[in-house]
């Protein structure tokens, strides 16, 4: 016997309106987050290091897909974080113009 999928069984993410925003709007929100919370190297003298706005790509699969697909979010390529970090940003920036920081 098939039991219909109960809405109460949906995860909190699936029920939250923020997870149903159009990708274009999410990219704009992520772009503001990028300006307000840039990643900071752990080598910074007054900061212990943070991945900053990149945290938005860790919230859900949907948000990760949107963030990774928006090349303009990755245009500030910071090799001071580490080589792997810089290479990841460079790859995600695709053909967008980039600003390199060493």
OpenMM code with the backbone's topology and positions (N, CA, C; nanometers):
from openmm import Vec3, app, unit

residues = "UNK UNK UNK UNK UNK UNK UNK UNK UNK UNK UNK UNK UNK UNK UNK UNK UNK UNK UNK UNK UNK UNK UNK UNK UNK UNK UNK UNK UNK UNK UNK UNK UNK UNK UNK UNK UNK UNK UNK UNK UNK UNK UNK UNK UNK UNK UNK UNK UNK UNK UNK UNK UNK UNK UNK UNK UNK UNK UNK UNK UNK UNK UNK UNK UNK UNK UNK UNK UNK UNK UNK UNK UNK UNK UNK UNK UNK UNK UNK UNK UNK UNK UNK UNK UNK UNK UNK UNK UNK UNK UNK UNK UNK UNK UNK UNK UNK UNK UNK UNK UNK UNK".split()
positions = [
    Vec3(0.0840, -0.1172, 0.0000),
    Vec3(0.0000, 0.0000, 0.0000),
    Vec3(0.0888, 0.1240, 0.0000),
    Vec3(0.0628, 0.2165, -0.0936),
    Vec3(0.1390, 0.3404, -0.1019),
    Vec3(0.0818, 0.4441, -0.0078),
    Vec3(0.1709, 0.5036, 0.0693),
    Vec3(0.1300, 0.6107, 0.1600),
    Vec3(0.1696, 0.7417, 0.0952),
    Vec3(0.0743, 0.8354, 0.0793),
    Vec3(0.1115, 0.9636, 0.0175),
    Vec3(0.2162, 1.0354, 0.1009),
    Vec3(0.3001, 1.1103, 0.0319),
    Vec3(0.4062, 1.1864, 0.0982),
    Vec3(0.3427, 1.2972, 0.1799),
    Vec3(0.3615, 1.2964, 0.3076),
    Vec3(0.3009, 1.3953, 0.3966),
    Vec3(0.3830, 1.5225, 0.3984),
    Vec3(0.3197, 1.6409, 0.3796),
    Vec3(0.3959, 1.7667, 0.3833),
    Vec3(0.4732, 1.7862, 0.5124),
    Vec3(0.4232, 1.7324, 0.6222),
    Vec3(0.4939, 1.7489, 0.7489),
    Vec3(0.6263, 1.6731, 0.7487),
    Vec3(0.6397, 1.5792, 0.6557),
    Vec3(0.7635, 1.5031, 0.6471),
    Vec3(0.8717, 1.5786, 0.5698),
    Vec3(0.8353, 1.6888, 0.5060),
    Vec3(0.9332, 1.7682, 0.4338),
    Vec3(1.0335, 1.8282, 0.5308),
    Vec3(1.1543, 1.8420, 0.4852),
    Vec3(1.2558, 1.9031, 0.5700),
    Vec3(1.2231, 2.0511, 0.5901),
    Vec3(1.2827, 2.1100, 0.6894),
    Vec3(1.2636, 2.2538, 0.7138),
    Vec3(1.3100, 2.3337, 0.5925),
    Vec3(1.4141, 2.2875, 0.5254),
    Vec3(1.4634, 2.3562, 0.4055),
    Vec3(1.3570, 2.3573, 0.2971),
    Vec3(1.2954, 2.2439, 0.2754),
    Vec3(1.1974, 2.2329, 0.1676),
    Vec3(1.0741, 2.3195, 0.1939),
    Vec3(1.0415, 2.3432, 0.3185),
    Vec3(0.9239, 2.4238, 0.3515),
    Vec3(0.9535, 2.5727, 0.3554),
    Vec3(1.0775, 2.6120, 0.3708),
    Vec3(1.1130, 2.7523, 0.3863),
    Vec3(1.1070, 2.8250, 0.2522),
    Vec3(1.0396, 2.9405, 0.2472),
    Vec3(1.0290, 3.0153, 0.1215),
    Vec3(1.1642, 3.0582, 0.0647),
    Vec3(1.2642, 3.0795, 0.1486),
    Vec3(1.3937, 3.1261, 0.1004),
    Vec3(1.4593, 3.0239, 0.0071),
    Vec3(1.4231, 2.8986, 0.0223),
    Vec3(1.4805, 2.7949, -0.0629),
    Vec3(1.4056, 2.7791, -0.1950),
    Vec3(1.3076, 2.8646, -0.2162),
    Vec3(1.2317, 2.8622, -0.3412),
    Vec3(1.2496, 2.9911, -0.4207),
    Vec3(1.3474, 3.0724, -0.3823),
    Vec3(1.3750, 3.1957, -0.4557),
    Vec3(1.4365, 3.1628, -0.5916),
    Vec3(1.4100, 3.2453, -0.6919),
    Vec3(1.4723, 3.2228, -0.8234),
    Vec3(1.6249, 3.2367, -0.8145),
    Vec3(1.6933, 3.1606, -0.8972),
    Vec3(1.8404, 3.1611, -0.8976),
    Vec3(1.8961, 3.3012, -0.9186),
    Vec3(1.8341, 3.3798, -1.0064),
    Vec3(1.8833, 3.5150, -1.0350),
    Vec3(1.8825, 3.6019, -0.9098),
    Vec3(1.7794, 3.5870, -0.8275),
    Vec3(1.7708, 3.6634, -0.7032),
    Vec3(1.8741, 3.6138, -0.6027),
    Vec3(1.8910, 3.4841, -0.5945),
    Vec3(1.9931, 3.4295, -0.5039),
    Vec3(2.1322, 3.4797, -0.5412),
    Vec3(2.1623, 3.4850, -0.6693),
    Vec3(2.2941, 3.5344, -0.7116),
    Vec3(2.3135, 3.6784, -0.6657),
    Vec3(2.2095, 3.7595, -0.6737),
    Vec3(2.2222, 3.8982, -0.6257),
    Vec3(2.2450, 3.9031, -0.4753),
    Vec3(2.1735, 3.8205, -0.4015),
    Vec3(2.1929, 3.8142, -0.2557),
    Vec3(2.3348, 3.7674, -0.2247),
    Vec3(2.3813, 3.6653, -0.2956),
    Vec3(2.5162, 3.6144, -0.2737),
    Vec3(2.6206, 3.7201, -0.3084),
    Vec3(2.5933, 3.8011, -0.4103),
    Vec3(2.6862, 3.9082, -0.4485),
    Vec3(2.6974, 4.0112, -0.3360),
    Vec3(2.5863, 4.0433, -0.2700),
    Vec3(2.5927, 4.1344, -0.1551),
    Vec3(2.6699, 4.0701, -0.0410),
    Vec3(2.6465, 3.9428, -0.0180),
    Vec3(2.7199, 3.8720, 0.0873),
    Vec3(2.8690, 3.8752, 0.0580),
    Vec3(2.9052, 3.8631, -0.0696),
    Vec3(3.0458, 3.8678, -0.1114),
    Vec3(3.1103, 4.0006, -0.0739),
    Vec3(3.0343, 4.1096, -0.0895),
    Vec3(3.0868, 4.2417, -0.0542),
    Vec3(3.0976, 4.2606, 0.0965),
    Vec3(3.0001, 4.2075, 0.1692),
    Vec3(2.9943, 4.2283, 0.3141),
    Vec3(3.0829, 4.1333, 0.3951),
    Vec3(3.1098, 4.0163, 0.3402),
    Vec3(3.1824, 3.9146, 0.4167),
    Vec3(3.2860, 3.8436, 0.3290),
    Vec3(3.3917, 3.9155, 0.2892),
    Vec3(3.4925, 3.8514, 0.2038),
    Vec3(3.5723, 3.7470, 0.2827),
    Vec3(3.6238, 3.6465, 0.2129),
    Vec3(3.7110, 3.5509, 0.2814),
    Vec3(3.8364, 3.6209, 0.3340),
    Vec3(3.8864, 3.5724, 0.4467),
    Vec3(4.0058, 3.6298, 0.5083),
    Vec3(4.1036, 3.5170, 0.5361),
    Vec3(4.2253, 3.5364, 0.4934),
    Vec3(4.3294, 3.4368, 0.5136),
    Vec3(4.3593, 3.4180, 0.6623),
    Vec3(4.3941, 3.2972, 0.6985),
    Vec3(4.4345, 3.2722, 0.8374),
    Vec3(4.5696, 3.3351, 0.8662),
    Vec3(4.6378, 3.3835, 0.7617),
    Vec3(4.7663, 3.4514, 0.7787),
    Vec3(4.7483, 3.6005, 0.8079),
    Vec3(4.6239, 3.6467, 0.8044),
    Vec3(4.5952, 3.7879, 0.8331),
    Vec3(4.6326, 3.8158, 0.9779),
    Vec3(4.7029, 3.9251, 1.0061),
    Vec3(4.7523, 3.9483, 1.1428),
    Vec3(4.6438, 3.9714, 1.2475),
    Vec3(4.5249, 4.0181, 1.2084),
    Vec3(4.4220, 4.0498, 1.3077),
    Vec3(4.2974, 3.9635, 1.2940),
    Vec3(4.3074, 3.8542, 1.2210),
    Vec3(4.1891, 3.7714, 1.1981),
    Vec3(4.2329, 3.6267, 1.1930),
    Vec3(4.1534, 3.5376, 1.2459),
    Vec3(4.1928, 3.3969, 1.2471),
    Vec3(4.1600, 3.3239, 1.1180),
    Vec3(4.0972, 3.3896, 1.0239),
    Vec3(4.0643, 3.3283, 0.8958),
    Vec3(3.9182, 3.2897, 0.8872),
    Vec3(3.8635, 3.3055, 0.7703),
    Vec3(3.7220, 3.2739, 0.7492),
    Vec3(3.6984, 3.2532, 0.5999),
    Vec3(3.6088, 3.1625, 0.5676),
    Vec3(3.5742, 3.1449, 0.4272),
    Vec3(3.4723, 3.2491, 0.3824),
    Vec3(3.4290, 3.3326, 0.4748),
    Vec3(3.3427, 3.4455, 0.4413),
    Vec3(3.2144, 3.4054, 0.3707),
    Vec3(3.1818, 3.4799, 0.2670),
    Vec3(3.0558, 3.4608, 0.1948),
    Vec3(3.0432, 3.3228, 0.1318),
    Vec3(3.1534, 3.2537, 0.1135),
    Vec3(3.1508, 3.1218, 0.0498),
    Vec3(3.0632, 3.0253, 0.1301),
    Vec3(3.0384, 3.0590, 0.2565),
    Vec3(2.9506, 2.9764, 0.3408),
    Vec3(2.8137, 2.9551, 0.2772),
    Vec3(2.7681, 3.0492, 0.1939),
    Vec3(2.6356, 3.0326, 0.1327),
    Vec3(2.6309, 2.9069, 0.0463),
    Vec3(2.7451, 2.8660, -0.0066),
    Vec3(2.7477, 2.7461, -0.0902),
    Vec3(2.7435, 2.6176, -0.0077),
    Vec3(2.7421, 2.6311, 0.1245),
    Vec3(2.7373, 2.5148, 0.2138),
    Vec3(2.5996, 2.4974, 0.2784),
    Vec3(2.5052, 2.5831, 0.2435),
    Vec3(2.3732, 2.5805, 0.3078),
    Vec3(2.2866, 2.4663, 0.2562),
    Vec3(2.2807, 2.4507, 0.1262),
    Vec3(2.1986, 2.3445, 0.0667),
    Vec3(2.2537, 2.3101, -0.0704),
    Vec3(2.2118, 2.1977, -0.1232),
    Vec3(2.2555, 2.1592, -0.2581),
    Vec3(2.2123, 2.2617, -0.3614),
    Vec3(2.0907, 2.3118, -0.3454),
    Vec3(2.0392, 2.4108, -0.4392),
    Vec3(2.1203, 2.5387, -0.4379),
    Vec3(2.1498, 2.5882, -0.3179),
    Vec3(2.2293, 2.7109, -0.3074),
    Vec3(2.3698, 2.6870, -0.3602),
    Vec3(2.4252, 2.5702, -0.3347),
    Vec3(2.5602, 2.5391, -0.3846),
    Vec3(2.5602, 2.5398, -0.5372),
    Vec3(2.4596, 2.4778, -0.5956),
    Vec3(2.4486, 2.4735, -0.7410),
    Vec3(2.4413, 2.6144, -0.8003),
    Vec3(2.3607, 2.7000, -0.7391),
    Vec3(2.3469, 2.8384, -0.7865),
    Vec3(2.4798, 2.9126, -0.7709),
    Vec3(2.5416, 2.9035, -0.6534),
    Vec3(2.6669, 2.9758, -0.6283),
    Vec3(2.7787, 2.9291, -0.7214),
    Vec3(2.7924, 2.7994, -0.7378),
    Vec3(2.9007, 2.7480, -0.8219),
    Vec3(2.8782, 2.7807, -0.9687),
    Vec3(2.7534, 2.7991, -1.0079),
    Vec3(2.7229, 2.8299, -1.1467),
    Vec3(2.7288, 2.9772, -1.1819),
    Vec3(2.7466, 3.0634, -1.0830),
    Vec3(2.7500, 3.2085, -1.1064),
    Vec3(2.8954, 3.2558, -1.1104),
    Vec3(2.9524, 3.2571, -1.2289),
    Vec3(3.0944, 3.2897, -1.2460),
    Vec3(3.1310, 3.4248, -1.1856),
    Vec3(3.0407, 3.5218, -1.1926),
    Vec3(3.0719, 3.6560, -1.1425),
    Vec3(3.0972, 3.6591, -0.9919),
    Vec3(3.0510, 3.5589, -0.9187),
    Vec3(3.0751, 3.5545, -0.7744),
    Vec3(3.2202, 3.5190, -0.7414),
    Vec3(3.2886, 3.4577, -0.8353),
    Vec3(3.4209, 3.4026, -0.8088),
    Vec3(3.5333, 3.4844, -0.8704),
    Vec3(3.5043, 3.6060, -0.9108),
    Vec3(3.6030, 3.6844, -0.9860),
    Vec3(3.7162, 3.7418, -0.9016),
    Vec3(3.7025, 3.7455, -0.7701),
    Vec3(3.8124, 3.7896, -0.6832),
    Vec3(3.8917, 3.6664, -0.6407),
    Vec3(3.9970, 3.6383, -0.7125),
    Vec3(4.0754, 3.5164, -0.6920),
    Vec3(4.1891, 3.5473, -0.5967),
    Vec3(4.1802, 3.4913, -0.4763),
    Vec3(4.2741, 3.5234, -0.3694),
    Vec3(4.3678, 3.4064, -0.3427),
    Vec3(4.4903, 3.4176, -0.3929),
    Vec3(4.5891, 3.3126, -0.3705),
    Vec3(4.6554, 3.3255, -0.2339),
    Vec3(4.6232, 3.4316, -0.1574),
    Vec3(4.6820, 3.4438, -0.0234),
    Vec3(4.6167, 3.3450, 0.0733),
    Vec3(4.4974, 3.2971, 0.0394),
    Vec3(4.4326, 3.1962, 0.1246),
    Vec3(4.5166, 3.0684, 0.1191),
    Vec3(4.5341, 3.0166, -0.0003),
    Vec3(4.6270, 2.9085, -0.0329),
    Vec3(4.6119, 2.8768, -0.1812),
    Vec3(4.7022, 2.7993, -0.2343),
    Vec3(4.7030, 2.7691, -0.3776),
    Vec3(4.5746, 2.6999, -0.4221),
    Vec3(4.5295, 2.6028, -0.3452),
    Vec3(4.4082, 2.5276, -0.3794),
    Vec3(4.2861, 2.6197, -0.3842),
    Vec3(4.2766, 2.7107, -0.2879),
    Vec3(4.1663, 2.8074, -0.2817),
    Vec3(4.1660, 2.8940, -0.4074),
    Vec3(4.2809, 2.9476, -0.4419),
    Vec3(4.2919, 3.0328, -0.5602),
    Vec3(4.2563, 2.9581, -0.6876),
    Vec3(4.3034, 2.8354, -0.7003),
    Vec3(4.2730, 2.7552, -0.8188),
    Vec3(4.1232, 2.7262, -0.8290),
    Vec3(4.0586, 2.6992, -0.7153),
    Vec3(3.9141, 2.6730, -0.7158),
    Vec3(3.8377, 2.7971, -0.7619),
    Vec3(3.8732, 2.9138, -0.7087),
    Vec3(3.8073, 3.0380, -0.7501),
    Vec3(3.8293, 3.0642, -0.8987),
    Vec3(3.9518, 3.0423, -0.9433),
    Vec3(3.9845, 3.0653, -1.0838),
    Vec3(3.9010, 2.9748, -1.1748),
    Vec3(3.8879, 2.8496, -1.1388),
    Vec3(3.8071, 2.7562, -1.2180),
    Vec3(3.6598, 2.7959, -1.2169),
    Vec3(3.6100, 2.8383, -1.1014),
    Vec3(3.4685, 2.8749, -1.0903),
    Vec3(3.4364, 3.0061, -1.1604),
    Vec3(3.5361, 3.0913, -1.1751),
    Vec3(3.5160, 3.2193, -1.2450),
    Vec3(3.4959, 3.1981, -1.3946),
    Vec3(3.5301, 3.0800, -1.4430),
    Vec3(3.5152, 3.0440, -1.5834),
    Vec3(3.5761, 3.1524, -1.6731),
    Vec3(3.4952, 3.2181, -1.7555),
    Vec3(3.5471, 3.3196, -1.8476),
    Vec3(3.5217, 3.4620, -1.7985),
    Vec3(3.4757, 3.4749, -1.6747),
    Vec3(3.4523, 3.6095, -1.6190),
    Vec3(3.5874, 3.6783, -1.5971),
    Vec3(3.5924, 3.8102, -1.6104),
    Vec3(3.7167, 3.8803, -1.5783),
    Vec3(3.7499, 3.8613, -1.4302),
    Vec3(3.8754, 3.8456, -1.3990),
    Vec3(3.9144, 3.8185, -1.2613),
    Vec3(4.0104, 3.9237, -1.2081),
    Vec3(4.0128, 3.9365, -1.0763),
    Vec3(4.1101, 4.0174, -1.0046),
    Vec3(4.1928, 3.9204, -0.9226),
    Vec3(4.3232, 3.9174, -0.9482),
    Vec3(4.4109, 3.8239, -0.8791),
    Vec3(4.4771, 3.8923, -0.7608),
    Vec3(4.4828, 3.8207, -0.6494),
    Vec3(4.5498, 3.8700, -0.5296),
    Vec3(4.6525, 3.7642, -0.4868),
    Vec3(4.7790, 3.8088, -0.4748),
    Vec3(4.8861, 3.7176, -0.4338),
    Vec3(4.9440, 3.7612, -0.3014),
] * unit.nanometer
topology = app.Topology()
chain = topology.addChain("A")
for resn in residues:
    res = topology.addResidue(resn, chain)
    for name in ("N", "CA", "C"):
        topology.addAtom(name, app.Element.getBySymbol(name[0]), res)
